Amino acid sequence: MPKIKFGVIIDEELRKELDKIVEESEDLDSSRSEVVETILTAFFKSSVDHAKKVRELVIKKERVNYS
């Protein structure tokens, strides 16, 4: 499957967690991009309603940010 490149902006805490996973997987020589792609692949292969789950998570995030 062809790959495309696009940029995203994430919270500093997420970046730290992502870097932690990359460091802990040093033996795999994985990049941030590869880890993010793996996480997204796992999400989209799961049996949940993806649109519904994303809406739920966005709403929860907004509630936390505006509290």
PDB file of N, CA, C and O in Angstrom:
ATOM      1  N   MET A   1       0.849  -1.174   0.000  1.00  0.00           N
ATOM      2  CA  MET A   1       0.000   0.000   0.000  1.00  0.00           C
ATOM      3  C   MET A   1       0.900   1.244   0.000  1.00  0.00           C
ATOM      4  O   MET A   1       1.840   1.323   0.791  1.00  0.00           O
ATOM      5  N   PRO A   2       0.621   2.211  -0.877  1.00  0.00           N
ATOM      6  CA  PRO A   2       1.461   3.415  -0.918  1.00  0.00           C
ATOM      7  C   PRO A   2       1.316   4.242   0.350  1.00  0.00           C
ATOM      8  O   PRO A   2       0.260   4.262   0.981  1.00  0.00           O
ATOM      9  N   LYS A   3       2.373   4.909   0.702  1.00  0.00           N
ATOM     10  CA  LYS A   3       2.380   5.750   1.906  1.00  0.00           C
ATOM     11  C   LYS A   3       2.222   7.204   1.493  1.00  0.00           C
ATOM     12  O   LYS A   3       2.676   7.611   0.424  1.00  0.00           O
ATOM     13  N   ILE A   4       1.570   7.987   2.357  1.00  0.00           N
ATOM     14  CA  ILE A   4       1.493   9.428   2.153  1.00  0.00           C
ATOM     15  C   ILE A   4       2.045  10.109   3.392  1.00  0.00           C
ATOM     16  O   ILE A   4       2.032   9.541   4.484  1.00  0.00           O
ATOM     17  N   LYS A   5       2.519  11.301   3.218  1.00  0.00           N
ATOM     18  CA  LYS A   5       3.091  12.057   4.327  1.00  0.00           C
ATOM     19  C   LYS A   5       2.184  13.244   4.618  1.00  0.00           C
ATOM     20  O   LYS A   5       1.795  13.979   3.710  1.00  0.00           O
ATOM     21  N   PHE A   6       1.849  13.424   5.895  1.00  0.00           N
ATOM     22  CA  PHE A   6       1.091  14.597   6.296  1.00  0.00           C
ATOM     23  C   PHE A   6       1.474  14.949   7.727  1.00  0.00           C
ATOM     24  O   PHE A   6       1.904  14.084   8.489  1.00  0.00           O
ATOM     25  N   GLY A   7       1.322  16.193   8.082  1.00  0.00           N
ATOM     26  CA  GLY A   7       1.724  16.652   9.409  1.00  0.00           C
ATOM     27  C   GLY A   7       0.556  16.689  10.372  1.00  0.00           C
ATOM     28  O   GLY A   7      -0.591  16.898   9.979  1.00  0.00           O
ATOM     29  N   VAL A   8       0.863  16.485  11.621  1.00  0.00           N
ATOM     30  CA  VAL A   8      -0.134  16.612  12.683  1.00  0.00           C
ATOM     31  C   VAL A   8       0.482  17.403  13.825  1.00  0.00           C
ATOM     32  O   VAL A   8       1.700  17.422  14.003  1.00  0.00           O
ATOM     33  N   ILE A   9      -0.369  18.045  14.584  1.00  0.00           N
ATOM     34  CA  ILE A   9       0.071  18.752  15.784  1.00  0.00           C
ATOM     35  C   ILE A   9      -0.501  17.988  16.967  1.00  0.00           C
ATOM     36  O   ILE A   9      -1.704  17.734  17.027  1.00  0.00           O
ATOM     37  N   ILE A  10       0.366  17.621  17.911  1.00  0.00           N
ATOM     38  CA  ILE A  10      -0.091  16.893  19.092  1.00  0.00           C
ATOM     39  C   ILE A  10       0.374  17.611  20.351  1.00  0.00           C
ATOM     40  O   ILE A  10       1.307  18.412  20.325  1.00  0.00           O
ATOM     41  N   ASP A  11      -0.288  17.308  21.434  1.00  0.00           N
ATOM     42  CA  ASP A  11       0.044  17.852  22.737  1.00  0.00           C
ATOM     43  C   ASP A  11       1.438  17.377  23.158  1.00  0.00           C
ATOM     44  O   ASP A  11       1.859  16.273  22.812  1.00  0.00           O
ATOM     45  N   GLU A  12       2.131  18.206  23.892  1.00  0.00           N
ATOM     46  CA  GLU A  12       3.490  17.878  24.355  1.00  0.00           C
ATOM     47  C   GLU A  12       3.513  16.571  25.154  1.00  0.00           C
ATOM     48  O   GLU A  12       4.448  15.780  25.027  1.00  0.00           O
ATOM     49  N   GLU A  13       2.492  16.348  25.971  1.00  0.00           N
ATOM     50  CA  GLU A  13       2.443  15.110  26.765  1.00  0.00           C
ATOM     51  C   GLU A  13       2.324  13.879  25.866  1.00  0.00           C
ATOM     52  O   GLU A  13       2.930  12.844  26.143  1.00  0.00           O
ATOM     53  N   LEU A  14       1.545  13.993  24.795  1.00  0.00           N
ATOM     54  CA  LEU A  14       1.441  12.878  23.851  1.00  0.00           C
ATOM     55  C   LEU A  14       2.774  12.622  23.171  1.00  0.00           C
ATOM     56  O   LEU A  14       3.163  11.473  22.961  1.00  0.00           O
ATOM     57  N   ARG A  15       3.472  13.695  22.829  1.00  0.00           N
ATOM     58  CA  ARG A  15       4.788  13.546  22.206  1.00  0.00           C
ATOM     59  C   ARG A  15       5.738  12.821  23.137  1.00  0.00           C
ATOM     60  O   ARG A  15       6.507  11.965  22.702  1.00  0.00           O
ATOM     61  N   LYS A  16       5.689  13.160  24.423  1.00  0.00           N
ATOM     62  CA  LYS A  16       6.555  12.492  25.401  1.00  0.00           C
ATOM     63  C   LYS A  16       6.223  11.004  25.486  1.00  0.00           C
ATOM     64  O   LYS A  16       7.125  10.166  25.528  1.00  0.00           O
ATOM     65  N   GLU A  17       4.938  10.676  25.512  1.00  0.00           N
ATOM     66  CA  GLU A  17       4.524   9.269  25.565  1.00  0.00           C
ATOM     67  C   GLU A  17       4.956   8.532  24.297  1.00  0.00           C
ATOM     68  O   GLU A  17       5.419   7.393  24.354  1.00  0.00           O
ATOM     69  N   LEU A  18       4.799   9.187  23.177  1.00  0.00           N
ATOM     70  CA  LEU A  18       5.208   8.598  21.903  1.00  0.00           C
ATOM     71  C   LEU A  18       6.711   8.345  21.879  1.00  0.00           C
ATOM     72  O   LEU A  18       7.159   7.273  21.472  1.00  0.00           O
ATOM     73  N   ASP A  19       7.481   9.326  22.312  1.00  0.00           N
ATOM     74  CA  ASP A  19       8.936   9.161  22.357  1.00  0.00           C
ATOM     75  C   ASP A  19       9.346   8.050  23.322  1.00  0.00           C
ATOM     76  O   ASP A  19      10.321   7.337  23.082  1.00  0.00           O
ATOM     77  N   LYS A  20       8.598   7.910  24.406  1.00  0.00           N
ATOM     78  CA  LYS A  20       8.884   6.845  25.376  1.00  0.00           C
ATOM     79  C   LYS A  20       8.706   5.468  24.715  1.00  0.00           C
ATOM     80  O   LYS A  20       9.521   4.566  24.908  1.00  0.00           O
ATOM     81  N   ILE A  21       7.639   5.327  23.943  1.00  0.00           N
ATOM     82  CA  ILE A  21       7.405   4.063  23.239  1.00  0.00           C
ATOM     83  C   ILE A  21       8.517   3.805  22.228  1.00  0.00           C
ATOM     84  O   ILE A  21       9.007   2.682  22.110  1.00  0.00           O
ATOM     85  N   VAL A  22       8.913   4.845  21.503  1.00  0.00           N
ATOM     86  CA  VAL A  22       9.995   4.705  20.520  1.00  0.00           C
ATOM     87  C   VAL A  22      11.276   4.261  21.221  1.00  0.00           C
ATOM     88  O   VAL A  22      11.964   3.359  20.745  1.00  0.00           O
ATOM     89  N   GLU A  23      11.595   4.888  22.346  1.00  0.00           N
ATOM     90  CA  GLU A  23      12.809   4.530  23.095  1.00  0.00           C
ATOM     91  C   GLU A  23      12.743   3.102  23.614  1.00  0.00           C
ATOM     92  O   GLU A  23      13.736   2.375  23.563  1.00  0.00           O
ATOM     93  N   GLU A  24      11.574   2.693  24.115  1.00  0.00           N
ATOM     94  CA  GLU A  24      11.417   1.342  24.652  1.00  0.00           C
ATOM     95  C   GLU A  24      11.445   0.284  23.548  1.00  0.00           C
ATOM     96  O   GLU A  24      11.623  -0.902  23.824  1.00  0.00           O
ATOM     97  N   SER A  25      11.272   0.709  22.321  1.00  0.00           N
ATOM     98  CA  SER A  25      11.291  -0.207  21.177  1.00  0.00           C
ATOM     99  C   SER A  25      12.557  -0.018  20.352  1.00  0.00           C
ATOM    100  O   SER A  25      12.573  -0.263  19.146  1.00  0.00           O
ATOM    101  N   GLU A  26      13.605   0.418  21.017  1.00  0.00           N
ATOM    102  CA  GLU A  26      14.868   0.714  20.337  1.00  0.00           C
ATOM    103  C   GLU A  26      15.363  -0.467  19.505  1.00  0.00           C
ATOM    104  O   GLU A  26      15.941  -0.281  18.435  1.00  0.00           O
ATOM    105  N   ASP A  27      15.132  -1.680  20.004  1.00  0.00           N
ATOM    106  CA  ASP A  27      15.587  -2.866  19.283  1.00  0.00           C
ATOM    107  C   ASP A  27      14.882  -3.035  17.935  1.00  0.00           C
ATOM    108  O   ASP A  27      15.387  -3.726  17.050  1.00  0.00           O
ATOM    109  N   LEU A  28      13.716  -2.405  17.780  1.00  0.00           N
ATOM    110  CA  LEU A  28      12.980  -2.477  16.517  1.00  0.00           C
ATOM    111  C   LEU A  28      13.369  -1.363  15.558  1.00  0.00           C
ATOM    112  O   LEU A  28      12.984  -1.379  14.389  1.00  0.00           O
ATOM    113  N   ASP A  29      14.127  -0.404  16.050  1.00  0.00           N
ATOM    114  CA  ASP A  29      14.555   0.754  15.252  1.00  0.00           C
ATOM    115  C   ASP A  29      13.347   1.459  14.629  1.00  0.00           C
ATOM    116  O   ASP A  29      13.366   1.831  13.456  1.00  0.00           O
ATOM    117  N   SER A  30      12.289   1.636  15.445  1.00  0.00           N
ATOM    118  CA  SER A  30      11.057   2.266  14.975  1.00  0.00           C
ATOM    119  C   SER A  30      11.127   3.778  15.093  1.00  0.00           C
ATOM    120  O   SER A  30      11.730   4.316  16.022  1.00  0.00           O
ATOM    121  N   SER A  31      10.509   4.448  14.150  1.00  0.00           N
ATOM    122  CA  SER A  31      10.408   5.905  14.189  1.00  0.00           C
ATOM    123  C   SER A  31       9.069   6.294  14.813  1.00  0.00           C
ATOM    124  O   SER A  31       8.193   5.451  15.007  1.00  0.00           O
ATOM    125  N   ARG A  32       8.924   7.577  15.122  1.00  0.00           N
ATOM    126  CA  ARG A  32       7.634   8.070  15.608  1.00  0.00           C
ATOM    127  C   ARG A  32       6.537   7.743  14.598  1.00  0.00           C
ATOM    128  O   ARG A  32       5.456   7.282  14.965  1.00  0.00           O
ATOM    129  N   SER A  33       6.826   7.986  13.335  1.00  0.00           N
ATOM    130  CA  SER A  33       5.830   7.746  12.287  1.00  0.00           C
ATOM    131  C   SER A  33       5.379   6.290  12.266  1.00  0.00           C
ATOM    132  O   SER A  33       4.191   6.000  12.128  1.00  0.00           O
ATOM    133  N   GLU A  34       6.327   5.392  12.402  1.00  0.00           N
ATOM    134  CA  GLU A  34       5.990   3.965  12.382  1.00  0.00           C
ATOM    135  C   GLU A  34       5.127   3.591  13.583  1.00  0.00           C
ATOM    136  O   GLU A  34       4.189   2.805  13.452  1.00  0.00           O
ATOM    137  N   VAL A  35       5.435   4.145  14.741  1.00  0.00           N
ATOM    138  CA  VAL A  35       4.640   3.861  15.938  1.00  0.00           C
ATOM    139  C   VAL A  35       3.227   4.419  15.775  1.00  0.00           C
ATOM    140  O   VAL A  35       2.252   3.737  16.093  1.00  0.00           O
ATOM    141  N   VAL A  36       3.109   5.650  15.283  1.00  0.00           N
ATOM    142  CA  VAL A  36       1.785   6.249  15.072  1.00  0.00           C
ATOM    143  C   VAL A  36       0.993   5.425  14.060  1.00  0.00           C
ATOM    144  O   VAL A  36      -0.193   5.170  14.266  1.00  0.00           O
ATOM    145  N   GLU A  37       1.631   5.010  12.975  1.00  0.00           N
ATOM    146  CA  GLU A  37       0.948   4.188  11.975  1.00  0.00           C
ATOM    147  C   GLU A  37       0.470   2.869  12.587  1.00  0.00           C
ATOM    148  O   GLU A  37      -0.627   2.404  12.277  1.00  0.00           O
ATOM    149  N   THR A  38       1.276   2.274  13.442  1.00  0.00           N
ATOM    150  CA  THR A  38       0.906   1.017  14.094  1.00  0.00           C
ATOM    151  C   THR A  38      -0.295   1.213  15.013  1.00  0.00           C
ATOM    152  O   THR A  38      -1.204   0.384  15.038  1.00  0.00           O
ATOM    153  N   ILE A  39      -0.295   2.308  15.764  1.00  0.00           N
ATOM    154  CA  ILE A  39      -1.423   2.614  16.656  1.00  0.00           C
ATOM    155  C   ILE A  39      -2.696   2.823  15.836  1.00  0.00           C
ATOM    156  O   ILE A  39      -3.753   2.295  16.181  1.00  0.00           O
ATOM    157  N   LEU A  40      -2.594   3.593  14.754  1.00  0.00           N
ATOM    158  CA  LEU A  40      -3.761   3.830  13.901  1.00  0.00           C
ATOM    159  C   LEU A  40      -4.249   2.537  13.253  1.00  0.00           C
ATOM    160  O   LEU A  40      -5.454   2.308  13.160  1.00  0.00           O
ATOM    161  N   THR A  41      -3.334   1.704  12.813  1.00  0.00           N
ATOM    162  CA  THR A  41      -3.708   0.423  12.213  1.00  0.00           C
ATOM    163  C   THR A  41      -4.473  -0.433  13.215  1.00  0.00           C
ATOM    164  O   THR A  41      -5.499  -1.021  12.874  1.00  0.00           O
ATOM    165  N   ALA A  42      -3.981  -0.507  14.442  1.00  0.00           N
ATOM    166  CA  ALA A  42      -4.666  -1.291  15.477  1.00  0.00           C
ATOM    167  C   ALA A  42      -6.063  -0.732  15.738  1.00  0.00           C
ATOM    168  O   ALA A  42      -7.019  -1.491  15.899  1.00  0.00           O
ATOM    169  N   PHE A  43      -6.177   0.590  15.781  1.00  0.00           N
ATOM    170  CA  PHE A  43      -7.479   1.219  16.015  1.00  0.00           C
ATOM    171  C   PHE A  43      -8.455   0.861  14.900  1.00  0.00           C
ATOM    172  O   PHE A  43      -9.581   0.442  15.170  1.00  0.00           O
ATOM    173  N   PHE A  44      -8.031   1.025  13.651  1.00  0.00           N
ATOM    174  CA  PHE A  44      -8.940   0.787  12.537  1.00  0.00           C
ATOM    175  C   PHE A  44      -9.228  -0.689  12.293  1.00  0.00           C
ATOM    176  O   PHE A  44     -10.216  -1.017  11.637  1.00  0.00           O
ATOM    177  N   LYS A  45      -8.396  -1.578  12.801  1.00  0.00           N
ATOM    178  CA  LYS A  45      -8.668  -3.011  12.672  1.00  0.00           C
ATOM    179  C   LYS A  45      -9.523  -3.529  13.827  1.00  0.00           C
ATOM    180  O   LYS A  45      -9.987  -4.668  13.790  1.00  0.00           O
ATOM    181  N   SER A  46      -9.734  -2.700  14.851  1.00  0.00           N
ATOM    182  CA  SER A  46     -10.567  -3.118  15.975  1.00  0.00           C
ATOM    183  C   SER A  46     -12.029  -3.155  15.541  1.00  0.00           C
ATOM    184  O   SER A  46     -12.398  -2.599  14.507  1.00  0.00           O
ATOM    185  N   SER A  47     -12.843  -3.811  16.338  1.00  0.00           N
ATOM    186  CA  SER A  47     -14.242  -4.017  15.952  1.00  0.00           C
ATOM    187  C   SER A  47     -15.181  -2.934  16.474  1.00  0.00           C
ATOM    188  O   SER A  47     -16.394  -3.140  16.492  1.00  0.00           O
ATOM    189  N   VAL A  48     -14.658  -1.798  16.895  1.00  0.00           N
ATOM    190  CA  VAL A  48     -15.515  -0.720  17.383  1.00  0.00           C
ATOM    191  C   VAL A  48     -16.032   0.113  16.214  1.00  0.00           C
ATOM    192  O   VAL A  48     -15.489   0.056  15.110  1.00  0.00           O
ATOM    193  N   ASP A  49     -17.075   0.879  16.466  1.00  0.00           N
ATOM    194  CA  ASP A  49     -17.557   1.864  15.495  1.00  0.00           C
ATOM    195  C   ASP A  49     -16.583   3.035  15.576  1.00  0.00           C
ATOM    196  O   ASP A  49     -16.628   3.820  16.524  1.00  0.00           O
ATOM    197  N   HIS A  50     -15.712   3.150  14.593  1.00  0.00           N
ATOM    198  CA  HIS A  50     -14.605   4.106  14.650  1.00  0.00           C
ATOM    199  C   HIS A  50     -15.072   5.551  14.758  1.00  0.00           C
ATOM    200  O   HIS A  50     -14.539   6.312  15.565  1.00  0.00           O
ATOM    201  N   ALA A  51     -16.052   5.936  13.963  1.00  0.00           N
ATOM    202  CA  ALA A  51     -16.549   7.315  14.012  1.00  0.00           C
ATOM    203  C   ALA A  51     -17.161   7.612  15.376  1.00  0.00           C
ATOM    204  O   ALA A  51     -16.942   8.683  15.942  1.00  0.00           O
ATOM    205  N   LYS A  52     -17.921   6.668  15.895  1.00  0.00           N
ATOM    206  CA  LYS A  52     -18.558   6.845  17.204  1.00  0.00           C
ATOM    207  C   LYS A  52     -17.496   6.961  18.296  1.00  0.00           C
ATOM    208  O   LYS A  52     -17.604   7.814  19.177  1.00  0.00           O
ATOM    209  N   LYS A  53     -16.485   6.121  18.243  1.00  0.00           N
ATOM    210  CA  LYS A  53     -15.425   6.136  19.256  1.00  0.00           C
ATOM    211  C   LYS A  53     -14.646   7.449  19.210  1.00  0.00           C
ATOM    212  O   LYS A  53     -14.334   8.020  20.255  1.00  0.00           O
ATOM    213  N   VAL A  54     -14.332   7.928  18.012  1.00  0.00           N
ATOM    214  CA  VAL A  54     -13.604   9.192  17.887  1.00  0.00           C
ATOM    215  C   VAL A  54     -14.441  10.334  18.444  1.00  0.00           C
ATOM    216  O   VAL A  54     -13.923  11.182  19.171  1.00  0.00           O
ATOM    217  N   ARG A  55     -15.731  10.367  18.112  1.00  0.00           N
ATOM    218  CA  ARG A  55     -16.608  11.417  18.651  1.00  0.00           C
ATOM    219  C   ARG A  55     -16.604  11.385  20.176  1.00  0.00           C
ATOM    220  O   ARG A  55     -16.500  12.427  20.823  1.00  0.00           O
ATOM    221  N   GLU A  56     -16.719  10.190  20.746  1.00  0.00           N
ATOM    222  CA  GLU A  56     -16.725  10.023  22.201  1.00  0.00           C
ATOM    223  C   GLU A  56     -15.425  10.563  22.811  1.00  0.00           C
ATOM    224  O   GLU A  56     -15.458  11.270  23.818  1.00  0.00           O
ATOM    225  N   LEU A  57     -14.303  10.232  22.211  1.00  0.00           N
ATOM    226  CA  LEU A  57     -13.012  10.669  22.737  1.00  0.00           C
ATOM    227  C   LEU A  57     -12.810  12.173  22.594  1.00  0.00           C
ATOM    228  O   LEU A  57     -12.252  12.811  23.488  1.00  0.00           O
ATOM    229  N   VAL A  58     -13.259  12.745  21.476  1.00  0.00           N
ATOM    230  CA  VAL A  58     -13.142  14.195  21.283  1.00  0.00           C
ATOM    231  C   VAL A  58     -13.988  14.931  22.310  1.00  0.00           C
ATOM    232  O   VAL A  58     -13.544  15.924  22.886  1.00  0.00           O
ATOM    233  N   ILE A  59     -15.202  14.452  22.541  1.00  0.00           N
ATOM    234  CA  ILE A  59     -16.078  15.084  23.534  1.00  0.00           C
ATOM    235  C   ILE A  59     -15.453  15.007  24.915  1.00  0.00           C
ATOM    236  O   ILE A  59     -15.457  15.997  25.646  1.00  0.00           O
ATOM    237  N   LYS A  60     -14.915  13.850  25.291  1.00  0.00           N
ATOM    238  CA  LYS A  60     -14.249  13.713  26.597  1.00  0.00           C
ATOM    239  C   LYS A  60     -13.070  14.665  26.711  1.00  0.00           C
ATOM    240  O   LYS A  60     -12.881  15.296  27.751  1.00  0.00           O
ATOM    241  N   LYS A  61     -12.277  14.776  25.655  1.00  0.00           N
ATOM    242  CA  LYS A  61     -11.115  15.662  25.662  1.00  0.00           C
ATOM    243  C   LYS A  61     -11.547  17.112  25.832  1.00  0.00           C
ATOM    244  O   LYS A  61     -10.936  17.855  26.600  1.00  0.00           O
ATOM    245  N   GLU A  62     -12.598  17.520  25.118  1.00  0.00           N
ATOM    246  CA  GLU A  62     -13.089  18.892  25.222  1.00  0.00           C
ATOM    247  C   GLU A  62     -13.588  19.194  26.625  1.00  0.00           C
ATOM    248  O   GLU A  62     -13.371  20.292  27.137  1.00  0.00           O
ATOM    249  N   ARG A  63     -14.247  18.240  27.244  1.00  0.00           N
ATOM    250  CA  ARG A  63     -14.743  18.439  28.619  1.00  0.00           C
ATOM    251  C   ARG A  63     -13.586  18.662  29.579  1.00  0.00           C
ATOM    252  O   ARG A  63     -13.661  19.522  30.456  1.00  0.00           O
ATOM    253  N   VAL A  64     -12.527  17.896  29.419  1.00  0.00           N
ATOM    254  CA  VAL A  64     -11.351  18.041  30.282  1.00  0.00           C
ATOM    255  C   VAL A  64     -10.692  19.393  30.042  1.00  0.00           C
ATOM    256  O   VAL A  64     -10.291  20.062  30.994  1.00  0.00           O
ATOM    257  N   ASN A  65     -10.576  19.800  28.788  1.00  0.00           N
ATOM    258  CA  ASN A  65      -9.920  21.065  28.453  1.00  0.00           C
ATOM    259  C   ASN A  65     -10.703  22.281  28.914  1.00  0.00           C
ATOM    260  O   ASN A  65     -10.111  23.324  29.190  1.00  0.00           O
ATOM    261  N   TYR A  66     -12.018  22.169  29.004  1.00  0.00           N
ATOM    262  CA  TYR A  66     -12.835  23.320  29.383  1.00  0.00           C
ATOM    263  C   TYR A  66     -13.281  23.274  30.833  1.00  0.00           C
ATOM    264  O   TYR A  66     -14.075  24.112  31.261  1.00  0.00           O
ATOM    265  N   SER A  67     -12.791  22.325  31.585  1.00  0.00           N
ATOM    266  CA  SER A  67     -13.162  22.221  33.006  1.00  0.00           C
ATOM    267  C   SER A  67     -12.304  23.108  33.862  1.00  0.00           C
ATOM    268  O   SER A  67     -12.478  23.146  35.080  1.00  0.00           O
TER     269      SER A  67
END
